[in-house]
Amino acid sequence: MISRRRFTALSAASLCSGIAKARSLGTIANTYADHSESNAKVSQYVDIRIGTGGHGHCYPGATLPFGMVQLSPDTYNRGWDWCSGYNYSDSSIMGFSHTHLSGTGIGDMLDILVMACTGAVKTVPGTREHPEEGYRSRFHHEDERASPGYYSVLLSDYKITAELTATERTGMHRYTFPKSDESYFIVDLAHGYDDGPNVVRWSNLRVQGNDTLVGGKSTARWANGREIYFAMKVSRPFDSLEIFVDGQRVDNHSAELKGKSIQAVLHYKTSAQEQILMKTAVSGVDEAGAMKNLEAEAPHWNFDAVREQAAQTWEENLSRIRVDGGTLKQKQIFYTSLYHSLLAPTIFDDVDGRYRGMDGQNHTLETGEHNFSTFSLWDTYRAAHPLLTIVKPELIPAMMNCLIRMAEQSAMGMPIWPLQAKETKCMTGYHSAVVIAEAVAKGFPGIDLQRAARVMRKEALESDVRGLPLYRENKFIPCDIFPQSVSVSLDYCYDDWAVSRVLRAAGDTETSIALEKRSQGYRNLYDKQTGFMRPRLKTGEWALPFAPNEMGHSKQWRDYAESNPWQATFAVQHDPAGLAELMGGRSALKSKLDGIFNASSELPPDAPPDIAGLVGQYAHGNEPSHHIAYLYLYTDTPYETQPRIHSLLESMYDNKPDGLAGNEDCGQMSAWYVMSAMGFYMTDPTSGAYVFGSPLFDRITIATTQSRKFVINVTRSNPDEVYIQSIDRSGHDYGKLWFTHDDLKSGTSFHIKMGSAPNRNLGADPALAPPSASLHSQDVT
């Protein structure tokens, strides 16, 4: 299965004077005013249930855009479909923890669990089959309420209503208790994803007075050795306190308590409908950092003010894009997808600017900078990061400078999949290079270009990790020496191209040209006889046996990363024109594209579960396929992209808990929908160019600055008209099926006329094809 912040309380401003000093993304969250013709709130369309069932791996709890705290219920903490700690299929809740991953294919986090109970104290969660054996509670989905920044549920076994909301680094809870002499909270530091006997490396707890707990823990899961610290306060002093360390009750609470399993039980006598609140801040630095975060972001107990501010923050962010037309279902999927696209990467710094670096040391940020975590780069470089350049451009320089710092600090070099100051080394390539190259291509200011060039040059030319020496020596990676050789080789080709773009911008033309040439190494893996990208042995011979739906030539390891030859053959995002030439021309590429969509969907038994959402051998449930339907734009029949994209929009997404074709992967699955439903996508983010697909809505309005909008107006007689007939740009005929990021940010207006039959001439001239490495003399800036 290993396939892989301005908070101000509106009605409580006088309570929040300390917040203005906090280092917060919210200081720039309200850059743009409401730009819509209608003042209707778009957040009403967000259905947080979507993706919480099936294989979506999403959580339903309370967080802010890119929030460091994700306060959410945990229904289970083991197994692939519980990577986020929650699955809609469950009927009991273990408690509410403060950190969660959104839609990943590997589990971690679920830190600092809190559960509210009545009755006899239980220090174990119990099982899903028998929740009464522990502190779990049954619940019913009809008793759940979830909206951006808020979650509520009735814990039916205890008759306790739990409500959750959040600031960026603090989770606030409100519990409404029944009358009971045996009410209590359990705070379980041993809880986490896959909480086996050796997962917690260490934990500690200190009691401060009769209303505060502080502590921390380190875990040995996916982000092996990561550390998380917390500060927790309750609104009413606890009547008494019990603490258990490694299964033994400890009566002396005056000293710091240490162990691998620590549970604290906060006892209360409650009256009917009594409310007790709790607020918990986290830090990656230390307990003092967590306390500073708590004091800065939540200095009061006004739960409703926090909830209202969270809702307003989400509305401000979601309304960056307004869509008109379409069905209610389509709007629900669209805005839920946009919501999911704004959950990661997450901030990972304290209000005083301190953060834990990839070198394991604590650092202090320069003014205006932020540290981030949870970069699912192999997934998110494709659509999620391009979407962020559109809807959150003010964050892009800080994110890029963060990636550059990570590369300087990490022994692994360029970030691959960093999580809470640890490199998970998950997936192939080092696609932080692509994300940085995209930002450079789009002209974002404030990126330290020379530092970026330095770390990227070192990675491409000197790094000795993850097969890079083999790649440099052979111009491909031999499959009998290194696993996933085809995917790794193709990813390094694309990363070479990305690095070359940054080096060219930084003035290192000589090295840029060399890496441009090396990025053509994908040609070394294409077998013209079979028409597929294939693994090669050290000798240069093709590995046998071979079948286009197989994972690899032997049982030792796979030759492809979460893909097979069908999908990997199209993994040349920087040079579709070159791929077409290699195949025998534009018509040959068209035939191969037809082939993947029309092939049998049969997969071998060892296929990873990530390969899902199949149309033939196209797998929309996993990222390697996401650009493929757009490659028709590089053939003589570019119109064929349009019905294919429309079909995928309609068939691969639903407004139901299991409404995602595959796991969400930190916004990528959702970002594909947002981009494609707006009618455009990036086959190669480093090009700065967007290609047209088939817009789902009648009008798309994007606020690019406070006074400027990018607008697409669509006319059609009925929703079934999915073919583009003509494109008008600011009153003039536009003959191409692509445009640039400069067009978007300058406030260009497109008018697209749709029809029921294709316009076979639009965009068909090879001279009008979108950018490609083989044609990189095209000026797309």
N, C-alpha and C positions, 0 to 999 in steps of 0.2 A: 504493500500500500504506500510505501515511501516514494511515490511518483511525484511524490512531493509534499484654535483660543480670542475684548473688552467685555467683561461681565459687569453689568449694572442692573440691580433689581429695580424694576420700574416703579413699583409701589413701595419700595423699601430703600430708596436711595440713601436716606440718612443712615441706614444700617450698613451701607456698603462702601464707606469712604476709603477703605484700604484697598479696594479692588483696582483702582486706577493705577496703582503702582505695579500691578502684576504684569509679568511678561506674558502677553496674550496675543494669539492670532486674531482675537476679536477687535483689536485696535485697527485692523484693516478689513474686518468682515463686512462692514457697512459702507464700503467705498462707493457703491453705486446705488442711486435712488431707485425706487420702483419705476420701471420703465414701461409698464404695460398700459394698454388702453383700459383694461379692467383692473379693479383692485381686489378681485377674488383671490383668495389664498390658494396657491398651488399645493401647499403641503397637505391640503385636504385629500389629495389623490394618493398620498403615500400609504400603501398597505404593507405594514412591516411584517406581516405573516409570510409574504412572498419570499421564497428561498429558505424558510426555516424547516421545511419538510423535504422528503426525498433525499437527493444528494446535493442540495444547495449549500449546506453547511453555514447558514447565516444565523445570527442571534437576534432576538427581538427586543433587547433591553435599551436603556437610556444612555445616550452619548451625544457629543457635539461633533460638528465637522472636524475631522482629524483629531478628535479628542483623545487624550492620554488615558482617560477612564472610560471603560465600557461596562456599565453596571447592568448586569443581565442575569436572568435565571439560568441555573444549570439543572438539566433533567438527567444527565448522565455524563460521565467523564472518561469514557473509554470507547474505542471503536471508531471506524472511519466516518460514519455519519453523525458523530458527536464531536467533531473537531472544534466546533464553536461552543460546545457544552450544552447544546439544546437541539432537540429534534421534535417536530410537531407531533410525531407519532406517540410520544410519551404522555403519561397521565399523572406523573408525580414530579415534584420539584425537590432537589437536594438543598437549595438555598440560592443566594445571590452573591456572585463574585464580581470583582471590580476590573478584571482585564479579560478581553476576549479577542479572538481572531475572526475576521469576517470572511467566511467562505473558503478557507484554505483546505488543501488536501492533506495536511499534516496538523496534528493537534499540539497545543501548548497552552500556557497561561492559566486562566481560571483562578486568579490569585485572591486571597483574603475573602473567604466565604463567610457570609452571615446568614443565619436562619433564625426566624422568630417562631417560638413554640409555646405550648402550654403542656402541663402535665409533668410526668416523671422525666428527669433529665436523661438524654441519650447522647452519647458522644461519637456515635458512628452514624453514617447517613442511612443505612439500611439499603435494601435492594429495590429495584423497580417492581419486582414481583411481589414483595412484601414490605412496603414502605413503613408499615407500623413497627418494624424491627429497629428502626432508627429515627433520626430527626426529620426525615423526609415528610412531605405532605402531598396528598392527592390534590389535584386541581382539575378544573374543567375549562376548556378553551372559551366557552361563552362567558366566563368570569375574567378573562384577560382583556385588558385595554392597552393598546400601544399606539403611540403617535411619535413623531420625531422629537426626541428628548424626554420621553415619558413612557413608563410601563407600570401596569398595575395588575394584580391578580389576587383572588381570594384563595388563601391556603385553607382548603375545606376541612381538613382534619383538625385544625386548630381554631377555625372561625376567625382568622386574622387576615385583615386586608393589608397587603404590602404594596407600597407605591415607591417608585424609583424615578429620580431625575438626576441631572449632572451639570456640572461646570466642566471646564476642560480637564482639570486634574483632580476633581473631587466628585464623588458620588454622594447624593443625599437620599436617605431612605425615610419613609414615614410609614409607621405600622399602627394600625387601629386594632386594639386588643379587645377581647371579651373580658368580662369580670372573671378574675382568676387569682388565686393565691399562689399559683405555680406557673406564672409567665416567665419566660426567659429568652435571651438571645444566646446562641452559640456562635462563637467566632472560631473558625477552624482553619488554622494555618497549614495543616497537612493536606488540605484539599487542593487539588490541581488536576490538570489533564493527565490521565493515566497514572494515578497516584499509587504506584507500586512502592515496595519497601525501600527502594534506593533512589526515588525521584527527588525527594527533598534532601539536599546536601547539608543544609543547616537552616535553622530558624531561631528567632529570638523574640521575646516579648517583655515589655516593661509596663507596669501599671502606674499611672500618674493620677493621684487623688482617687476620687470615686466616680469619675466620668470619662476617663481618657485611657486609651491603650495605644502604644506605639511599638513598632517592631519591624521585622523584615525576614526575608528568606532567600535562599538560593536554590535553584532546581537544576536537575540533570536530565532535561528532556531535549526537545528539538534544538532550542537555543541553549546549548549545554553550558551551565555555569552562570546564567543570567541572574541578576539580583534585583529584588523589588522591595521597597520599604513603604511603610504606611503610618499614618496618624489618624486615629479614630476617636470621635467624641460622641457621647449620647446626650440628649436634651434633658434627661432626668437622671440624676445619680442612681446608680444601681443599688438595690437594697443589700445585696451581698454578691460575692464573687467566688467562683471556683475555677481553678486552673489545673489542667491535666497535662503533664509532660511525659511523652513516651509511655502513655498508658497509666501513669501513676499520678494521683492527686498530690498537689504541692500546696502546703499551707502558708509558706512564707512568700508573700507577694512583693516584698520590699526590694528584692534584688532582681537583676535581669535574669530571665529564665531562658535557658537554651536547650534545644533538643531537635529531633527530626519530626516529631509529631507534637504539636501544641494546640490545645483547645481551651478557650476561655468561655465560661458560662456566666452571663450577667443576669442575676435573679431580680424579679420584680413581683410585687402584688399590684394588680391592675384592676381598675374599675371598668364598667361597661363602656365601650366606645372610647376608652382612653387612648390617646395617641402619644407614642414615643418616637422621637426622631433620632437619626444617626447620620453622621457625615464622616466620610473617609477619604482622605487624599493619599495619593501615591507619589513615589519618587524613585528614580533609578539611581539616586546619589546616596542618600542617607535619611535617617529618621528626621533630622532637623529640616531637611529639604521638604519632606512630606508635611511637616507641621507648618512651615512657611507657606506652602501651597494651600493648606487648609485655611490658614488665617487670612490669606490674601483673597481667595476666591469664594469662601463661604464663611464670613465672620458672623453670621446671624443664623436664625432658625426659620426663616420665611420660606418654607418649601414651595408655596405657590408662586412666589416671586422668582425662584430659581427655575421652576417649570415654565413660567411665562417667558423668561428670558431665553431659555433653551428653544422654545417654540419660535420665538422671534428670530433667533439666530439661524435656525433652519429655514425659515421662510425667506430670509434675506438671501441665503445661499441658493436655495432651490429656484427662486424667482429670477435668477440670472438668465434662465431660459424660459420663455413663454411659448407654448404651442396652442394653436387654435385648430378646431376641427378634430376629426377622429372620434372614436367612441370613448365612452367612460372607461371601458376595460383598457383600451390603448393608453389613455392618460394615466391610469393607475399603474400600469406596467412601466410607462415612461418615467414618471416622477419617483416611483420606488427604485427604479434603476439608477436615476440620478442621485437619489439618497444613498444607495449602496456605493456609488462611485466616489462619494465624499467622506467615506469612513476611514480611508487609508491613503497615504501613509499617516501615521499618528505622530503627534508631537511627543518628544521624549526629552524634555528639559524642564527645569524648575523655574518658578517665577523670578528667582534671583539670577537667572541665566546660567546656572550650573547644569552640567550634564555628564553622564557617563559615556566615555568615548569607546571606540572599537579597540583601543589599546588597554582597556580595563581601568584606565585612570580617569579621574574627575577633572573636568575642564570648565572654563567660563567663557560663554559666548560673547562676541562683540555685539555692540548695540545694533539692533535691527535683524540679527540672525536668529535662527532657530535650529534645534536639533530634531531629527525625525527618526522614526523606527518603522518597522513593518513595511518594507519595500519588497513587494512580491514581483521583482523586476522581470523575470522570465515571462510572466503573465502580463503585467500591467504596462510594459513599454508599448504594447500593440494598440490599445485604445484608451485605457484609463489615464495614462499620462498625457496623451494628446488632448483628451477631454479637459484635463486640469489646466492646460495652457489656454483653453477657451474660457472656462468658467471661474478659474481661480488664478489669473495671470499674476496677481500681486504676490503669490506664494512661490512662484517658480524659481526666482533667483535664490531664495533661501533654501529651497529643496536641493537645487543643483550644488550650491556651496556646501551643503551638508554631505552630499554624495562625495564631493571632492575631499572633504575632511576625513570622511570614512576611509577613502582609499589611502590617504596619507597615514592614518593611524593603524590600519588593519594589516596583519601579517599576510592576509590573503590578497591584498591589493584592492583592485576595483570591487565595489560591492556587488554581491551576487544575490543574496536574500538575507539582508541584515534584520535581526529582531532583537530589540532591547540590548544593544551594544554587543551582540554576539553575531558572528557570521555562521549561518546555518549551512552554507555551501550547497544549498538546495537548487537543483536544476542545472542546466547546461549554459555555457557562455558566461559573459559578464556584461549584461545588458544595461547596467548603469551607464555604459558608454553610449548606448543608443539614446537613452533619456537625456543625457547631457548634450549630445549632438543635436537632438531635436530642438532643445531650448536655444542652442547657439544658432541653428539654422533659422529659427523664428525671430531672432534678433532681440532676445530678452536682455535688458541691461543688468548690470550688477553682478554678473557671473565672473568669477576670477578665471579668465580664460587661460592665462599662462600657467596657473597652478593646475587647471584641468588638463591642459596639454601635457604637462610634465608627468602626471600620474598615469594618463592614458598611454603615452608613449612608452613608459616603463612597462606597463602591462603587456602591450603588444609585442615589444621587442626583447624584454628581459625576463619576464615572469617564468618561473619554473614549476607552476602549479597546474593541476587539472589538465594535463596533456598538452599544454602549450608548447613545450619543447618538441614534442612529436609532430605537432601541427606545423611548426616553423621548418622543421627538417624535411618533412615529406610533402608539404602542401596539402596534406590530409592526415587524418589519424588512423593508423592501421587497426583494424577490428580485432586482430589477434593479440594486440598489446593493451588496448584500452577500451573500456565499456562505452556503449552508446556512441560509437565512433562516428557514425554518419551525422547524427544530430549535433554532436559536439563540433565537428568540422564545419558544418554549415553555419552554426551559430558564430564560430570564430571568424568565418568569412564576413558575416554581417557586422560583427564587432570591428573587424579591420576597417570596413567601409566607414563606420561611425567614427572611429578614431581618426581616420584620414580627413574627415570633414572638419573636426575640431583642430587638428594640426594645421590644416590649410588656413583656417580662420586665424590661427595664432601665428602664422607666418612661416611655419616649417614646411615649405613646399616640397622639399626633397623627400622627406619621410612620408609626407602625404601621398605623393605619387607612388612610392614603393608599396604602401599599404593599399592604395587603390588597386594596384596590380594584384597584390596577394588576395584581395577580396574576390577576385575572379576564380579562386581555387575551387569553388563549387563545381566547376567543370570537370575536375578530377574524379568526381564521384558519380557523374552521370554516365550510365551505360546506354549507348544508343541502340544496342540490340534489343534490350528489354524495355527501354524508355523510362527507366526509374533511377533514382539515386540509390546506389548500392554500396555495401561495405567492401573495402579492399583489404587484402592481407598486406603484411610488410613487404612482400615480394612484388606488390602491385597487382597481383591477380585478384579477380573477383572472388569473393567468398561464396561457397556453396554449402548447403542448398540455398535456393532463393525462391521466395514467393512474395507477391506484392502486398499481401495482408499479414505477413509474418513479422514478429518482433525482432528476429535476429537469426543468424545462421547457425548458432549453437545454443546449448542450454547453459553455457557458462555465464553469459550476460547478454543483455539486449543490445542490438546495434542502433536502436532508435529510442529517443526519450519521449515517452508517452505518445508514441506515434508509430507509424509503419511506413513502408516505402511509398504508398499512395500519398500520404500527407506530407512526408519529408521531401518528396520530389518538387513540391511547390515552395519550399522554404528558402527562397531567393528573393527576399523582399526588396533588396536594394537594386535588383537588376532583372525585373520581369522581361524586359526586351531582350536581354542577353540569354535568358532562359528560353525564350521563344526561338531565338536564332539557333541555340544549341539543339533544340528539338527538331528543327527543320523549318521553322518559320512560324508566322502568326497563326496560320490555319492549323498547324500541328499543335500549338499550345491550346487552341480552342478544342481540338479533338481530345487532348489529354484532360482538359477541364471537364468536358462531357463525360469522359471515362470515369473520373472519380465520383461524380454524382450518380452515374448509372451502374456502377459496379455492385456486385453482391455485398451485402453488409456483414457477411460472415467474418468472424474474428476467431483466432485460435484461443485455446483455453488459457494460455499464459498472458493474454492481453490485459493491461492494467484497467481498472474500472474507470479511469479518467476518460478513456476513449468512449464517449457517449454522445447521444444526440445525432445518431447516424442518418445520413442521406447517402446511400451508397457507401463509399468509404470516407466521405466528408464527415467529420466528427465535430459538430458545433459545440458539444459539451466540453471540449478542451481547446486550448488556445492555438496550437499549431495550424488549425484550419481557418482561423478567423478572417484572414485576408483573402482566402482562395477564391471566393465567389466574385471578388472585385477584379481578379486577374483577367476576366474577359475584356476589360478595358484596354488590354494590350494585344488584343486579337482583332481580326477583321470584322467581328460581330460584337462590338462593345455593349450593345443593347442587351445582350444575354445576362449581364450582371443584374439588370433591373428586376425581372420576375423572380430570379433566384433569391435576391436580397429580400424582396417582399415576402416570399414564401417562408424564409427563415425567420423573419420578424413575427410572422403569424403562427408558425408551428413550433418554434423552440422556446417560446415564452408564454406564460399564462399568469393570471392574477389569482393564483392559488398557492398554498404553502409549498407544493412541489412544482412551482412554475418555472424552474430553471432547468435547462437540459443537462447541466453539470454543475460542479461546485463553483462558487462565485469568484474565488481567487482575488480577494481584496479589490473588487470593483471591475475587473476586466470583463466578465460575462455581461454585467449590466452596462458598462460603458459601450460595448459593442452595440447594444440595443439603442442607447441614447444617440450615439453618432449615426447609426444607420437609419433610425426613425426620423432624424432630422434631414436625411438624404445625402450624407457624405461620410467619408471614412479616409484613413491614411493607410495605404498599402505599405508605404515606407515613411515612417515618421521623420527620419533624418532629412528628407527632401523638402520639408516645409510645404508640401502640396497635399491637397485633399481631392479625392476623386468622388464624382457623383454616383449615387446608387439610385434608390427609389424612395422619395420622401413619403412618409406615412401620414403627415399632417398637412393641413391647408395653409398654415402660416407658422413659420418658426422665427422667433425674435430673440436675439442674443444681445445682452448689454455688454458691449466691448469696452466702453468708458462710461463716465457719468452722463455724457451727452450724446454718445454715438451708439448706433445699433447696427448689427448685421442681420439682414432680413431675407428670408426666402418665402416668397408667395407662390402658392401652388394652385393652379386651376385644373379642375377635372369634372366630368359629368357625373361620375359615380366612383365609389371606392375601389372598384375592380380595375380601374385604369392605372396600370402600374408602369407603363412605358413612357419615357420622356420623349415628347414630340419636339420641343424647342426650349431653349434657355435664352432669356433676355437679361442683360446686365445693365442696370441703370438706364434703360430705354434703348439699348442697342443689342443687336443679335450677337450671341456669344456662341461660337462654334465649337468650343471644347467641352469635354466632360470632366474637367478638373480646374481647380483654382488654388490660389496661394493663401498662406496665413496672413500676408500683407493685405490681401483683399478682404479677409475677414475682419482684421483689427481696424482697418480704415473705415469700415461701415458700408461696405458694398451691399447693394440690393440686387437679388436675383429674382426673376419671375420665371417659373417653370410651368410649362403646359404639358399635361399628361394625356395619354390616350390608351386605347385598348390594343393597338397594334404598334409594333416597333417602328421607329425611324431608323432605317438601316444605314443612313448616311451620316447621322450625327456622330461625330467623334471617330469615324471609321478611318479617316486619313491617317496613315502612320506618322505624319509630321505633326499631328495634333495629339499624339499619345501622351499620357502622363510621364513625368520624369522617370528616368531609369539610369543606373550607373553607366551603362553602355552609351547613354545619351546625355551624360551629366554636364555637357556644355550648355544645356538648357538653363536659362536664368529663371529660377523660381522664387527669387526674393524680390 
